[in-house]
Amino acid sequence: MKSYKFKINGTNYSVDINGVEDGKIDLQLNGTPYEVEVDKEIKQTKTPKLVRSVVVPSTDSAPQVAKTNKDGAASAVKSPLPGTVLDVFVKEGDSVKVGQKLVLLEAMKMENQIDSDLEGVVKEVKIRKGDSVLEGDVFLTIGE
């Protein structure tokens, strides 16, 4: 039910619309029920329903943004997005486990922690604190 207030020539009117069907409007004017016929078609407005499919983001969608790249014995840990290296938590020769913090990257004024997704030994560290990196740049390599 929709309610409206009108003021016509200084007189206040309260209109409650109870329903609209087949060119007829069922309403109450100041408490008195009326059925009003309309000479043109009344279209009901429908609010569209937004339906989105479930999307699961993945950093492994393209080779340049894959978090790790296995090439033989060593795997390269890459930057998922451009930014500035705030800290490097490992050095060459360190053993790393799955989930261990490797690099802290600032991107779009947010700190992003890059964790290891494999076990092994850090073979080479290619970045330093303060370095600017692009998407897909290699941070370090992890081997066996």
Backbone torsions as a table, in degrees:
resi	resn	phi	psi	omega
1	MET	NA	134.8	177.6
2	LYS	-112.8	140.9	-179.9
3	SER	-119.6	140.1	179.0
4	TYR	-133.5	151.1	175.6
5	LYS	-120.2	130.3	178.5
6	PHE	-125.4	151.3	172.8
7	LYS	-128.2	112.0	-178.0
8	ILE	-121.2	121.2	-179.3
9	ASN	50.4	41.2	176.5
10	GLY	83.5	-3.4	-179.9
11	THR	-103.5	131.6	179.2
12	ASN	-87.5	136.6	178.5
13	TYR	-127.5	141.1	175.4
14	SER	-116.9	121.4	-177.4
15	VAL	-119.7	124.7	174.8
16	ASP	-113.0	119.2	178.4
17	ILE	-94.3	117.4	-176.7
18	ASN	-89.2	-31.7	-178.8
19	GLY	-173.0	155.4	177.4
20	VAL	-130.0	124.3	-177.5
21	GLU	-155.8	128.6	175.5
22	ASP	50.3	47.8	176.7
23	GLY	74.7	12.0	178.7
24	LYS	-123.3	137.0	179.2
25	ILE	-112.8	123.9	177.0
26	ASP	-95.5	114.8	-176.6
27	LEU	-140.3	167.3	174.3
28	GLN	-123.9	128.0	178.6
29	LEU	-111.6	111.9	-176.0
30	ASN	50.7	40.8	176.0
31	GLY	89.4	-9.8	179.8
32	THR	-96.8	124.1	-178.3
33	PRO	-74.2	140.7	176.7
34	TYR	-138.2	151.4	170.4
35	GLU	-118.9	115.1	-174.1
36	VAL	-106.4	130.3	176.8
37	GLU	-96.2	135.5	-179.1
38	VAL	-111.1	136.7	-175.0
39	ASP	-83.1	-7.5	174.8
40	LYS	-123.5	160.5	-174.7
41	GLU	-67.3	134.4	177.8
42	ILE	-102.5	121.3	-179.7
43	LYS	-97.0	130.9	176.4
44	GLN	-75.5	132.6	176.2
45	THR	-86.4	135.0	179.4
46	LYS	-118.0	132.5	177.0
47	THR	-79.6	124.6	-179.9
48	PRO	-67.0	146.7	179.4
49	LYS	-101.5	122.3	-179.5
50	LEU	-85.8	122.7	179.9
51	VAL	-120.5	120.6	178.9
52	ARG	-113.9	141.0	175.9
53	SER	-79.4	154.3	-179.4
54	VAL	-73.5	126.6	-179.3
55	VAL	-117.3	128.9	177.9
56	VAL	-108.2	113.5	-179.5
57	PRO	-69.0	146.6	179.6
58	SER	-141.8	132.8	176.8
59	THR	-83.1	-7.0	-178.5
60	ASP	-98.0	25.4	-175.9
61	SER	-76.1	-28.2	179.4
62	ALA	-136.2	150.8	-176.8
63	PRO	-57.8	-35.5	-177.2
64	GLN	-73.1	-17.7	179.3
65	VAL	-111.6	5.2	177.4
66	ALA	-62.5	135.7	-176.8
67	LYS	-62.8	-43.2	176.8
68	THR	-129.2	152.6	-179.6
69	ASN	-131.9	112.7	-178.4
70	LYS	-85.3	119.7	176.5
71	ASP	-133.3	81.8	-178.5
72	GLY	82.1	-127.5	-175.7
73	ALA	-80.2	-26.0	-176.3
74	ALA	-109.9	149.0	177.6
75	SER	-121.5	134.8	-179.1
76	ALA	-92.8	130.0	174.3
77	VAL	-93.8	120.4	-173.2
78	LYS	-108.6	160.7	177.0
79	SER	-76.5	126.2	179.5
80	PRO	-77.2	-17.0	180.0
81	LEU	-159.4	160.0	-179.4
82	PRO	-70.0	147.2	179.4
83	GLY	176.0	-161.8	-179.5
84	THR	-121.4	134.6	179.5
85	VAL	-75.5	118.3	177.9
86	LEU	-88.7	-34.0	-179.2
87	ASP	-161.5	148.8	174.3
88	VAL	-119.0	122.1	-172.1
89	PHE	-94.9	-4.5	-179.3
90	VAL	-129.3	162.0	174.9
91	LYS	-134.3	169.6	-179.2
92	GLU	-57.6	135.9	179.5
93	GLY	94.5	-13.1	179.3
94	ASP	-71.9	142.4	172.8
95	SER	-86.8	135.5	179.1
96	VAL	-122.4	149.9	177.5
97	LYS	-116.2	165.4	177.7
98	VAL	-61.2	129.8	178.4
99	GLY	90.5	-4.8	179.8
100	GLN	-72.4	140.2	-179.8
101	LYS	-69.5	126.8	-179.5
102	LEU	-108.7	-50.3	-172.4
103	VAL	-141.6	144.6	171.6
104	LEU	-109.6	120.5	-173.6
105	LEU	-118.5	130.2	174.0
106	GLU	-96.7	124.0	178.8
107	ALA	-142.1	129.3	179.8
108	MET	54.0	43.6	178.0
109	LYS	61.6	24.9	176.5
110	MET	-128.9	145.6	177.2
111	GLU	-89.1	129.3	-179.5
112	ASN	-120.3	124.1	-179.9
113	GLN	-91.8	124.5	178.0
114	ILE	-100.2	117.5	-178.0
115	ASP	-105.4	158.1	177.8
116	SER	-76.8	139.2	175.1
117	ASP	-113.4	17.2	174.4
118	LEU	-152.8	163.0	178.5
119	GLU	-98.7	152.0	176.9
120	GLY	159.5	-161.3	-179.2
121	VAL	-117.1	137.9	178.6
122	VAL	-70.4	116.6	-178.6
123	LYS	-88.7	-38.4	-175.6
124	GLU	-152.9	135.5	174.7
125	VAL	-110.7	119.0	-174.2
126	LYS	-102.0	2.1	-177.9
127	ILE	-128.5	162.7	175.7
128	ARG	-133.9	163.2	176.3
129	LYS	-57.5	130.7	179.5
130	GLY	96.0	-11.7	180.0
131	ASP	-68.0	144.2	171.8
132	SER	-93.5	133.9	-179.0
133	VAL	-126.3	154.0	175.3
134	LEU	-105.5	167.3	177.7
135	GLU	-61.0	127.2	178.2
136	GLY	93.8	-7.8	176.8
137	ASP	-65.8	144.4	-178.1
138	VAL	-82.9	125.2	175.3
139	PHE	-79.9	-54.1	-176.1
140	LEU	-160.3	168.0	176.2
141	THR	-118.7	142.4	-179.6
142	ILE	-120.9	130.0	179.2
143	GLY	-128.9	-167.5	-178.1
144	GLU	-98.3	NA	NA
